[in-house]
Amino acid sequence: MNYKNLGTPHKTDSLALYNCDCMELLKQTPDNYYDICVVDPPYGINRDGGETGKNWKVYEKKGWDTKPPSEEYFIELFRVSKNQVIWGANYFTEHLPASMGWIMWDKGQKLTMSDGELAFTSFERALRIKVLNRCTIGEKGGNLHPTQKPVKLYDWIFENYAEKGMKVLDTHLGSMSSVIAAINAGMHITGCELDEDYYNDGIERVTRHLDQGVFQFSENPTPASCDMTDKDISDYQYDLLPSLNQTNGKA
């Protein structure tokens, strides 16, 4: 897809990443062009930086999380994609159809914040709970974004809700965890990030991943990433619905 007037993207054979407003990109996109969109838009809960809690990294207050996306955003998102995974969907229910296929990310630890996050999916499948410790977010170099999600969470989404070679869209790239997971899965991803600082840091992260060939998680996450024991940090994952897995396939 050749977009116009969006600036020069960071582009390879498998990705095209723009520093632009997602609405400008969406409006140029043909109907059903993307096989799946996996997005994490602002929730409107002021989680965009400035936190000073114990052992938590302090991010610059950016002001992008003062309100959720408009109805027009969701109309365009559904128009350009065949299927959708939308994080924070409990904040956008007025814009979403009924679906049985929601996802819960259980962060696998007790927090002063929420124990997990919810995502709407357009797939008519059983609800799934993915347990993945939040501390797997950190890679060497630390976290880049106040609402950063683990690459392994996106790895799991692409494994269960997409296929190799599909075209993916992410309208709010943030730290670009979705991009790294799409590369891992052999998919073609297009995305945009409006904030120039996040965009540049994310491009550096993706470039480092491409240069290394293998994504490396930090062996010793810093207190800025989390304040957990070695047992908590271990990559424990399990499916809370094994019987449904046996009857309904991967997802």
Backbone as JSON, one array per atom type, in Angstrom:
{
  "sequence": "MNYKNLGTPHKTDSLALYNCDCMELLKQTPDNYYDICVVDPPYGINRDGGETGKNWKVYEKKGWDTKPPSEEYFIELFRVSKNQVIWGANYFTEHLPASMGWIMWDKGQKLTMSDGELAFTSFERALRIKVLNRCTIGEKGGNLHPTQKPVKLYDWIFENYAEKGMKVLDTHLGSMSSVIAAINAGMHITGCELDEDYYNDGIERVTRHLDQGVFQFSENPTPASCDMTDKDISDYQYDLLPSLNQTNGKA",
  "N": [[0.85, -1.19, 0.0], [0.69, 2.12, -0.96], [0.99, 4.94, 0.68], [0.18, 8.43, 0.72], [1.6, 11.63, 1.43], [2.25, 11.22, 4.12], [4.7, 11.35, 5.17], [8.07, 9.99, 5.14], [8.24, 6.56, 5.46], [9.64, 4.2, 7.84], [10.89, 1.47, 6.37], [10.81, -1.92, 5.28], [10.95, -5.1, 3.58], [8.98, -6.38, 4.99], [7.67, -4.58, 6.64], [6.16, -1.34, 7.27], [6.45, 1.66, 8.72], [5.05, 4.48, 10.09], [5.43, 7.9, 11.09], [2.94, 9.47, 11.99], [-0.47, 10.78, 12.03], [-2.95, 8.5, 12.84], [-5.51, 8.6, 11.73], [-5.21, 9.85, 9.28], [-3.84, 7.93, 7.86], [-5.7, 5.79, 7.93], [-7.86, 6.81, 6.45], [-6.91, 6.74, 3.87], [-6.83, 4.09, 3.25], [-7.92, 1.17, 1.54], [-11.1, -0.62, 1.64], [-11.28, -3.44, 3.79], [-8.57, -4.05, 3.56], [-6.5, -4.88, 5.28], [-5.67, -7.95, 6.87], [-5.89, -8.33, 9.59], [-6.26, -6.15, 12.34], [-4.39, -5.12, 15.1], [-4.58, -3.4, 17.89], [-3.82, -0.83, 20.3], [-5.17, 1.58, 21.51], [-5.43, 4.94, 23.01], [-6.9, 4.91, 26.27], [-8.17, 6.86, 27.65], [-7.65, 7.42, 30.34], [-5.65, 8.78, 31.54], [-3.02, 7.68, 31.66], [-0.53, 8.38, 30.69], [2.07, 8.94, 31.45], [4.31, 10.61, 33.85], [4.17, 9.38, 36.33], [5.07, 8.61, 39.7], [5.39, 6.49, 41.43], [6.61, 4.05, 43.86], [9.57, 2.5, 42.86], [8.89, 2.63, 40.18], [9.37, 3.54, 36.83], [9.7, 6.9, 35.81], [7.92, 8.52, 33.42], [7.89, 10.99, 30.84], [5.24, 13.3, 30.96], [2.82, 13.19, 28.58], [0.24, 13.7, 27.67], [-1.49, 12.38, 25.92], [-3.44, 10.61, 26.67], [-5.92, 11.59, 27.49], [-8.48, 11.28, 26.56], [-10.59, 8.79, 24.98], [-10.39, 7.27, 21.62], [-12.27, 8.67, 18.84], [-15.64, 8.01, 17.62], [-15.45, 7.89, 14.85], [-12.89, 6.86, 14.43], [-13.17, 4.12, 15.13], [-15.07, 3.3, 13.28], [-13.62, 3.58, 10.89], [-11.53, 1.79, 11.45], [-12.8, -0.74, 11.5], [-13.69, -0.75, 8.92], [-11.38, -0.97, 7.31], [-10.2, -3.39, 7.92], [-10.3, -6.98, 8.17], [-10.51, -8.52, 10.46], [-10.3, -7.88, 14.01], [-8.37, -7.03, 16.9], [-8.65, -5.42, 19.84], [-7.26, -3.63, 22.3], [-8.08, -2.53, 25.63], [-10.78, -2.41, 25.32], [-12.99, -2.4, 26.99], [-13.38, 0.21, 27.63], [-14.52, 1.25, 25.39], [-17.01, 0.3, 24.67], [-19.38, 1.25, 23.58], [-18.84, 1.61, 20.95], [-18.43, -0.83, 19.8], [-19.3, -4.07, 18.44], [-21.29, -6.83, 19.76], [-19.49, -9.61, 21.08], [-18.2, -12.87, 21.6], [-15.59, -13.5, 21.84], [-13.61, -12.35, 23.58], [-10.43, -11.34, 25.04], [-8.52, -11.79, 27.96], [-5.75, -10.41, 29.45], [-3.99, -11.64, 31.94], [-1.88, -10.39, 34.24], [-0.35, -11.83, 35.96], [0.53, -11.16, 38.48], [0.21, -9.44, 41.59], [-0.88, -6.2, 41.75], [-0.73, -2.66, 42.52], [-2.2, -1.45, 40.71], [-4.53, -2.49, 38.13], [-5.18, -6.04, 37.85], [-5.1, -7.08, 35.35], [-5.74, -6.74, 31.75], [-8.23, -6.05, 29.24], [-9.27, -7.2, 26.0], [-11.13, -6.71, 23.08], [-12.13, -8.99, 20.56], [-12.88, -9.77, 17.16], [-13.43, -12.36, 16.67], [-15.47, -15.19, 16.72], [-15.18, -17.0, 19.06], [-14.35, -18.95, 21.99], [-13.93, -17.08, 25.02], [-10.68, -16.15, 26.07], [-8.11, -16.46, 28.49], [-5.03, -15.17, 29.03], [-2.17, -15.8, 30.76], [0.56, -14.02, 31.62], [3.45, -12.89, 32.88], [3.9, -9.55, 33.83], [6.47, -8.59, 33.98], [7.89, -9.61, 31.88], [7.93, -7.71, 29.99], [10.26, -6.16, 29.89], [13.16, -5.46, 28.01], [16.66, -5.57, 27.26], [17.89, -2.44, 27.97], [15.63, -1.35, 28.91], [12.23, -0.15, 29.51], [10.19, 1.6, 27.12], [7.86, 3.02, 27.07], [4.94, 4.23, 28.78], [2.68, 2.56, 28.82], [3.49, 0.12, 27.87], [3.37, -3.1, 26.32], [4.13, -6.65, 26.58], [6.29, -8.24, 24.18], [5.9, -10.97, 24.01], [3.2, -11.25, 24.56], [1.98, -10.27, 22.24], [3.13, -12.1, 20.49], [1.73, -14.39, 21.22], [-0.89, -13.63, 20.51], [-0.68, -13.39, 17.68], [0.01, -16.0, 17.08], [-2.33, -17.37, 17.72], [-4.49, -16.03, 16.55], [-3.95, -15.28, 13.97], [-2.17, -15.74, 10.83], [0.86, -16.77, 9.23], [2.26, -14.52, 6.88], [0.1, -12.83, 6.67], [-1.42, -9.54, 6.41], [-0.96, -6.99, 8.67], [-2.25, -4.4, 10.77], [-1.35, -1.76, 12.91], [-2.44, 0.89, 14.66], [-1.51, 2.47, 16.7], [1.47, 2.5, 17.56], [3.32, 2.87, 19.7], [5.65, 1.47, 21.82], [6.36, -0.39, 19.97], [6.17, -3.17, 20.3], [4.36, -4.84, 19.03], [5.3, -4.81, 16.42], [7.75, -6.17, 16.55], [6.82, -8.7, 17.28], [5.27, -9.3, 15.03], [7.27, -9.49, 13.09], [8.58, -11.72, 14.12], [6.61, -13.61, 13.62], [6.47, -13.8, 10.9], [4.93, -12.01, 9.41], [3.37, -9.26, 7.61], [3.55, -5.99, 8.51], [1.96, -2.89, 8.95], [2.1, 0.31, 10.38], [1.48, 3.13, 12.61], [2.65, 5.92, 14.51], [2.06, 8.72, 16.37], [3.5, 10.36, 18.16], [6.67, 11.74, 18.13], [8.94, 11.14, 19.68], [8.37, 8.59, 20.85], [8.12, 7.21, 18.46], [10.73, 7.37, 17.29], [12.28, 6.08, 19.26], [11.06, 3.59, 19.21], [11.62, 2.72, 16.59], [14.37, 2.45, 16.8], [14.45, 0.33, 18.59], [13.2, -1.73, 17.07], [15.02, -1.91, 14.94], [17.28, -2.78, 16.29], [16.38, -5.31, 17.04], [16.09, -6.52, 14.51], [18.74, -6.49, 13.7], [19.92, -8.18, 15.56], [18.52, -10.51, 15.27], [17.3, -12.22, 17.05], [14.97, -11.64, 19.57], [15.78, -10.23, 22.69], [15.09, -10.66, 26.02], [15.44, -8.93, 29.11], [17.65, -10.35, 31.44], [17.73, -9.63, 34.03], [15.44, -7.77, 35.08], [15.11, -4.3, 35.71], [14.37, -2.31, 38.68], [12.89, -0.25, 37.66], [11.32, -1.43, 35.75], [9.87, -3.44, 37.11], [9.01, -4.73, 40.37], [9.68, -7.42, 41.57], [9.98, -10.87, 42.69], [12.46, -13.44, 41.87], [11.06, -15.75, 41.26], [8.58, -14.72, 40.49], [9.32, -13.38, 38.19], [9.99, -15.35, 36.44], [9.24, -17.06, 33.4], [6.38, -17.96, 33.48], [3.58, -19.46, 32.2], [0.25, -20.31, 31.61], [-2.73, -21.99, 30.57], [-5.91, -21.12, 31.46], [-8.18, -22.37, 30.7], [-8.18, -25.27, 29.9], [-9.86, -27.32, 29.0], [-11.49, -26.15, 27.1], [-9.59, -25.49, 25.22], [-8.96, -28.02, 24.24], [-11.22, -28.69, 22.84], [-11.82, -26.63, 21.07], [-9.68, -25.91, 19.51], [-6.76, -23.9, 18.74], [-7.41, -21.28, 19.57]],
  "CA": [[0.0, 0.0, 0.0], [1.47, 3.35, -1.05], [0.3, 6.08, 1.29], [0.68, 9.73, 0.29], [1.62, 12.77, 2.36], [2.38, 10.76, 5.5], [6.12, 11.32, 5.5], [8.82, 8.81, 4.7], [8.16, 5.51, 6.48], [10.72, 3.23, 8.04], [10.29, 0.43, 5.53], [11.54, -3.08, 4.78], [10.03, -5.97, 2.83], [7.91, -6.89, 5.85], [7.05, -3.57, 7.5], [6.15, 0.07, 6.9], [6.11, 2.31, 9.98], [4.9, 5.91, 9.82], [5.28, 8.88, 12.16], [1.82, 10.26, 11.48], [-1.78, 10.62, 12.63], [-3.54, 7.27, 12.32], [-6.71, 8.88, 10.93], [-4.78, 10.15, 7.93], [-3.53, 6.64, 7.23], [-6.93, 5.01, 7.77], [-8.71, 7.37, 5.39], [-6.36, 6.37, 2.55], [-6.76, 2.63, 3.15], [-9.11, 0.54, 0.94], [-11.91, -1.51, 2.47], [-10.81, -4.81, 4.06], [-7.21, -4.21, 3.05], [-5.68, -5.62, 6.24], [-6.26, -9.19, 7.36], [-6.19, -8.15, 11.0], [-5.65, -5.03, 13.05], [-4.15, -5.35, 16.52], [-4.35, -2.01, 18.29], [-3.87, -0.47, 21.72], [-5.34, 3.03, 21.47], [-5.6, 5.56, 24.33], [-8.13, 4.52, 26.97], [-8.78, 8.04, 28.26], [-7.55, 7.28, 31.8], [-4.49, 9.58, 31.98], [-1.87, 6.82, 31.95], [0.45, 8.76, 29.66], [3.34, 9.4, 32.02], [4.3, 11.46, 35.02], [3.98, 8.62, 37.55], [6.22, 8.63, 40.6], [5.23, 5.42, 42.42], [7.83, 3.37, 44.28], [10.23, 1.58, 41.92], [8.35, 2.73, 38.82], [10.04, 4.52, 35.98], [8.93, 8.12, 35.58], [7.88, 8.89, 32.01], [7.43, 12.35, 30.55], [3.8, 13.43, 30.79], [2.63, 13.56, 27.18], [-1.11, 14.24, 27.46], [-2.23, 11.71, 24.84], [-4.44, 9.69, 27.2], [-6.99, 12.34, 28.16], [-9.79, 10.82, 26.09], [-10.49, 7.67, 24.04], [-10.6, 7.66, 20.22], [-13.63, 9.05, 18.43], [-16.42, 6.99, 16.91], [-14.93, 7.81, 13.49], [-11.74, 5.96, 14.45], [-13.62, 2.73, 15.13], [-15.72, 3.06, 11.99], [-12.55, 3.38, 9.91], [-10.79, 0.58, 11.8], [-13.57, -1.9, 11.05], [-13.8, -0.7, 7.45], [-10.14, -1.33, 6.6], [-9.65, -4.67, 8.37], [-11.23, -8.12, 8.17], [-10.67, -8.9, 11.86], [-9.76, -6.89, 14.92], [-8.07, -7.24, 18.32], [-8.62, -4.04, 20.32], [-6.99, -3.55, 23.73], [-8.8, -1.48, 26.34], [-12.11, -2.32, 24.71], [-14.0, -2.12, 28.02], [-13.6, 1.66, 27.63], [-15.06, 1.66, 24.09], [-18.08, -0.65, 24.35], [-20.44, 1.88, 22.77], [-18.43, 1.61, 19.54], [-18.07, -2.19, 19.41], [-20.39, -5.05, 18.4], [-21.2, -7.93, 20.72], [-18.56, -10.66, 20.68], [-17.86, -13.83, 22.64], [-14.17, -13.85, 21.74], [-12.72, -11.42, 24.26], [-9.19, -11.81, 25.65], [-8.04, -11.12, 29.18], [-4.35, -10.59, 29.8], [-3.72, -11.71, 33.38], [-0.49, -9.99, 34.36], [0.36, -12.82, 36.73], [1.1, -10.59, 39.69], [-0.68, -8.52, 42.27], [-0.41, -4.84, 41.55], [-1.56, -1.59, 43.05], [-3.09, -1.15, 39.59], [-5.36, -3.63, 37.8], [-4.5, -7.33, 37.7], [-5.06, -7.48, 33.95], [-6.38, -5.87, 30.77], [-9.19, -6.72, 28.37], [-9.25, -6.89, 24.57], [-12.19, -7.19, 22.19], [-11.76, -9.55, 19.27], [-14.0, -10.01, 16.25], [-13.52, -13.8, 16.44], [-16.53, -15.87, 17.47], [-14.54, -18.12, 19.75], [-14.44, -18.84, 23.44], [-13.07, -16.13, 25.7], [-9.41, -16.71, 26.48], [-7.31, -15.76, 29.5], [-3.6, -15.41, 28.84], [-1.36, -15.42, 31.92], [1.92, -13.68, 31.2], [3.94, -11.94, 33.87], [4.17, -8.22, 33.28], [7.91, -8.33, 33.96], [8.47, -10.01, 30.6], [7.98, -6.53, 29.12], [11.56, -5.53, 29.8], [14.29, -5.95, 27.23], [17.85, -4.82, 27.62], [17.69, -1.05, 27.61], [14.5, -0.85, 29.67], [10.96, 0.12, 28.86], [10.18, 2.82, 26.33], [6.52, 3.6, 26.99], [4.25, 3.99, 30.05], [1.69, 1.48, 28.73], [4.12, -0.89, 27.02], [2.97, -4.5, 26.49], [5.22, -7.57, 26.23], [6.34, -8.87, 22.86], [5.35, -12.32, 24.12], [1.75, -11.17, 24.49], [1.67, -10.17, 20.81], [3.48, -13.4, 19.91], [0.6, -15.29, 21.51], [-2.03, -13.18, 19.69], [-0.46, -13.75, 16.28], [-0.01, -17.46, 16.98], [-3.68, -17.9, 17.9], [-5.53, -15.3, 15.83], [-3.48, -14.86, 12.65], [-1.35, -16.71, 10.12], [2.05, -16.26, 8.55], [2.02, -13.88, 5.6], [-1.02, -11.89, 6.73], [-1.16, -8.11, 6.53], [-1.37, -6.52, 9.99], [-2.23, -2.96, 11.0], [-1.36, -1.24, 14.28], [-2.62, 2.34, 14.53], [-0.85, 3.15, 17.82], [2.62, 1.61, 17.7], [3.94, 2.98, 21.01], [7.0, 0.92, 21.92], [6.51, -1.27, 18.8], [6.17, -4.59, 20.63], [3.59, -5.54, 18.0], [6.14, -4.93, 15.23], [8.71, -7.24, 16.78], [6.08, -9.96, 17.24], [4.9, -9.56, 13.64], [8.49, -9.98, 12.44], [8.78, -13.09, 14.6], [5.57, -14.48, 13.07], [6.52, -13.81, 9.45], [3.79, -11.25, 8.9], [3.64, -7.93, 7.06], [2.88, -5.04, 9.4], [1.96, -1.44, 8.72], [1.68, 0.97, 11.61], [1.8, 4.54, 12.75], [2.79, 6.47, 15.85], [2.03, 10.17, 16.22], [4.53, 11.0, 18.98], [7.97, 11.57, 17.47], [9.88, 10.49, 20.6], [8.04, 7.17, 20.87], [8.41, 6.65, 17.14], [12.17, 7.21, 17.1], [12.74, 5.04, 20.19], [10.54, 2.32, 18.72], [12.39, 2.34, 15.4], [15.67, 1.97, 17.28], [14.21, -1.01, 19.17], [12.96, -2.67, 15.97], [16.28, -2.07, 14.22], [18.13, -3.63, 17.12], [15.85, -6.67, 16.92], [16.43, -7.04, 13.18], [20.19, -6.71, 13.66], [20.27, -9.32, 16.41], [17.86, -11.71, 14.76], [16.52, -12.83, 18.13], [14.63, -10.66, 20.59], [16.37, -10.6, 23.97], [14.52, -10.09, 27.23], [16.42, -8.7, 30.15], [17.78, -11.42, 32.41], [17.53, -9.04, 35.34], [14.67, -6.54, 34.93], [15.45, -3.29, 36.7], [13.21, -1.87, 39.44], [12.05, 0.63, 36.84], [10.39, -2.27, 35.02], [9.0, -4.13, 38.04], [9.58, -4.98, 41.68], [9.18, -8.76, 41.79], [10.97, -11.88, 43.02], [12.9, -14.25, 40.74], [9.98, -16.67, 40.91], [7.57, -13.96, 39.75], [9.84, -12.97, 36.89], [10.1, -16.52, 35.56], [8.28, -17.03, 32.31], [5.36, -18.96, 33.68], [2.37, -19.22, 31.42], [-0.62, -21.47, 31.54], [-4.06, -21.74, 30.03], [-6.9, -21.35, 32.51], [-9.33, -23.08, 30.14], [-7.63, -26.36, 29.1], [-10.89, -28.14, 28.36], [-11.93, -25.44, 25.89], [-8.51, -25.64, 24.24], [-9.02, -29.35, 23.65], [-12.38, -28.83, 21.96], [-12.01, -25.53, 20.13], [-8.48, -25.57, 18.77], [-5.75, -23.04, 19.34], [-7.93, -20.08, 20.2]],
  "C": [[0.89, 1.24, 0.0], [0.65, 4.52, -0.52], [0.97, 7.38, 0.86], [0.62, 10.75, 1.42], [1.63, 12.35, 3.83], [3.83, 10.78, 5.97], [6.76, 10.05, 5.0], [8.78, 7.74, 5.77], [9.49, 4.81, 6.68], [10.21, 1.94, 7.4], [11.3, -0.66, 5.21], [10.55, -3.91, 3.98], [8.83, -6.38, 3.67], [7.23, -5.84, 6.7], [7.12, -2.18, 6.88], [5.6, 0.83, 8.1], [6.17, 3.82, 9.78], [4.83, 6.71, 11.12], [4.19, 9.85, 11.72], [0.56, 10.01, 12.3], [-2.47, 9.4, 12.01], [-4.77, 7.53, 11.45], [-6.35, 9.21, 9.49], [-4.44, 8.87, 7.17], [-4.8, 5.85, 6.96], [-7.77, 5.51, 6.6], [-8.21, 7.04, 3.99], [-6.4, 4.87, 2.28], [-8.03, 2.06, 2.53], [-9.85, -0.35, 1.93], [-11.26, -2.89, 2.59], [-9.38, -5.07, 3.58], [-6.34, -5.07, 3.98], [-6.42, -6.87, 6.71], [-6.68, -9.05, 8.81], [-5.56, -6.85, 11.49], [-5.53, -5.43, 14.51], [-3.71, -4.02, 17.09], [-4.5, -1.83, 19.79], [-3.99, 1.04, 21.82], [-5.45, 3.62, 22.88], [-6.93, 5.15, 24.96], [-8.87, 5.73, 27.56], [-8.72, 8.01, 29.77], [-6.27, 7.94, 32.36], [-3.31, 8.72, 32.44], [-0.72, 7.12, 30.99], [1.74, 9.33, 30.24], [3.16, 10.21, 33.28], [4.14, 10.73, 36.34], [5.25, 8.62, 38.39], [6.1, 7.57, 41.69], [6.56, 4.74, 42.73], [8.3, 2.38, 43.21], [9.65, 1.62, 40.51], [9.07, 3.82, 38.05], [9.13, 5.73, 35.79], [9.05, 8.51, 34.12], [7.43, 10.34, 31.88], [5.92, 12.35, 30.34], [3.52, 13.99, 29.41], [1.25, 14.13, 26.89], [-1.94, 13.54, 26.41], [-3.37, 10.83, 25.35], [-5.56, 10.4, 27.95], [-8.38, 11.9, 27.72], [-9.6, 9.66, 25.11], [-10.67, 8.14, 22.61], [-12.06, 7.95, 19.92], [-14.35, 7.86, 17.77], [-15.89, 6.8, 15.49], [-13.74, 6.86, 13.41], [-12.18, 4.51, 14.34], [-14.34, 2.37, 13.82], [-14.66, 2.77, 10.92], [-11.77, 2.09, 10.17], [-11.5, -0.67, 11.3], [-13.71, -1.92, 9.53], [-12.57, -1.27, 6.77], [-9.6, -2.71, 6.95], [-10.72, -5.75, 8.43], [-11.5, -8.61, 9.59], [-9.92, -7.92, 12.74], [-9.46, -7.5, 16.3], [-7.82, -5.84, 18.88], [-8.43, -4.05, 21.84], [-7.73, -2.38, 24.36], [-10.25, -1.35, 25.93], [-13.23, -2.11, 25.72], [-14.27, -0.62, 28.15], [-14.32, 2.14, 26.37], [-16.32, 0.88, 23.72], [-19.18, -0.05, 23.48], [-20.11, 1.86, 21.29], [-18.2, 0.2, 18.99], [-19.29, -3.11, 19.37], [-20.23, -6.09, 19.51], [-20.25, -8.99, 20.19], [-18.32, -11.58, 21.86], [-16.36, -14.01, 22.78], [-13.22, -12.91, 22.43], [-11.48, -12.13, 24.8], [-8.98, -11.06, 26.96], [-6.56, -11.44, 29.32], [-4.22, -10.51, 31.31], [-2.24, -11.47, 33.56], [0.31, -10.86, 35.33], [1.01, -12.3, 37.99], [0.08, -9.67, 40.31], [-0.08, -7.13, 42.21], [-1.26, -3.85, 42.33], [-2.53, -1.12, 41.97], [-3.94, -2.39, 39.31], [-4.54, -4.9, 37.62], [-4.38, -7.76, 36.24], [-5.7, -6.44, 33.05], [-7.24, -6.7, 29.83], [-9.04, -6.27, 26.92], [-10.48, -7.49, 23.9], [-11.54, -7.9, 21.01], [-13.02, -9.79, 18.46], [-14.24, -11.5, 16.02], [-14.61, -14.41, 17.32], [-15.97, -17.16, 18.04], [-14.69, -17.92, 21.24], [-13.5, -17.77, 23.97], [-11.81, -16.83, 26.18], [-8.73, -15.82, 27.52], [-5.86, -16.16, 29.31], [-2.85, -14.9, 30.07], [0.07, -15.21, 31.45], [2.43, -12.59, 32.13], [4.32, -10.62, 33.23], [5.67, -7.94, 33.17], [8.59, -8.83, 32.7], [8.46, -8.87, 29.6], [9.44, -6.14, 28.85], [12.53, -6.22, 28.86], [15.5, -5.16, 27.68], [17.73, -3.4, 27.09], [16.46, -0.48, 28.28], [13.26, -0.6, 28.84], [10.97, 1.49, 28.19], [8.91, 3.64, 26.52], [5.74, 3.28, 28.25], [3.19, 2.9, 30.0], [2.19, 0.35, 27.83], [3.63, -2.3, 27.35], [4.1, -5.43, 26.04], [5.14, -8.05, 24.79], [5.67, -10.24, 22.92], [3.82, -12.34, 24.11], [1.3, -11.08, 23.03], [2.05, -11.45, 20.08], [2.3, -14.36, 20.04], [-0.62, -14.92, 20.66], [-1.84, -13.62, 18.25], [-0.47, -15.27, 16.08], [-1.44, -18.0, 16.97], [-4.76, -17.24, 17.06], [-5.12, -14.87, 14.43], [-2.64, -15.97, 12.04], [-0.18, -16.01, 9.43], [1.67, -15.66, 7.2], [0.88, -12.88, 5.6], [-0.54, -10.45, 6.82], [-1.8, -7.6, 7.83], [-1.32, -4.99, 10.03], [-2.22, -2.69, 12.5], [-1.37, 0.27, 14.19], [-1.93, 3.13, 15.63], [0.36, 2.31, 18.24], [3.28, 1.68, 19.08], [5.37, 2.48, 21.0], [7.33, -0.06, 20.81], [6.72, -2.74, 19.17], [5.44, -5.4, 19.57], [4.43, -5.76, 16.74], [7.12, -6.08, 15.38], [8.02, -8.6, 16.71], [5.66, -10.31, 15.81], [6.1, -10.06, 12.84], [8.74, -11.43, 12.83], [7.83, -14.07, 13.9], [5.58, -14.55, 11.54], [5.36, -13.11, 8.79], [4.25, -9.91, 8.35], [2.85, -6.91, 7.88], [3.06, -3.61, 8.92], [1.47, -0.79, 10.0], [2.05, 2.43, 11.63], [1.85, 4.92, 14.23], [2.93, 7.98, 15.71], [3.16, 10.86, 16.97], [5.91, 10.71, 18.41], [8.98, 10.86, 18.37], [9.63, 8.99, 20.66], [8.42, 6.51, 19.55], [9.9, 6.38, 16.97], [12.74, 6.12, 18.02], [12.28, 3.67, 19.72], [11.3, 1.82, 17.5], [13.76, 1.81, 15.81], [15.53, 0.57, 17.86], [14.01, -2.06, 18.08], [14.24, -2.94, 15.2], [17.24, -2.97, 14.99], [17.68, -5.09, 17.04], [16.22, -7.29, 15.58], [17.92, -7.34, 13.08], [20.59, -7.95, 14.45], [19.67, -10.62, 15.9], [17.0, -12.4, 15.78], [16.25, -11.76, 19.16], [15.15, -11.11, 21.94], [15.66, -9.88, 25.11], [15.61, -9.91, 28.27], [16.44, -9.87, 31.12], [17.51, -10.91, 33.82], [16.77, -7.72, 35.18], [14.98, -5.56, 36.05], [14.21, -2.93, 37.5], [12.31, -0.92, 38.66], [11.01, -0.17, 36.07], [9.4, -2.95, 35.96], [9.74, -4.35, 39.35], [9.09, -6.35, 42.12], [10.33, -9.7, 42.16], [11.38, -12.64, 41.77], [11.8, -15.2, 40.3], [8.91, -15.95, 40.1], [8.02, -13.66, 38.34], [9.92, -14.13, 35.91], [8.96, -16.54, 34.56], [7.25, -18.14, 32.48], [4.12, -18.52, 32.93], [1.53, -20.48, 31.48], [-1.99, -21.05, 31.06], [-5.08, -22.08, 31.1], [-8.12, -22.11, 32.01], [-8.86, -24.26, 29.31], [-8.7, -27.17, 28.39], [-11.4, -27.48, 27.09], [-10.86, -25.53, 24.82], [-8.62, -26.98, 23.51], [-10.15, -29.47, 22.64], [-12.45, -27.8, 20.86], [-10.74, -25.14, 19.4], [-7.62, -24.57, 19.49], [-6.35, -21.89, 20.11], [-9.29, -20.34, 20.79]]
}
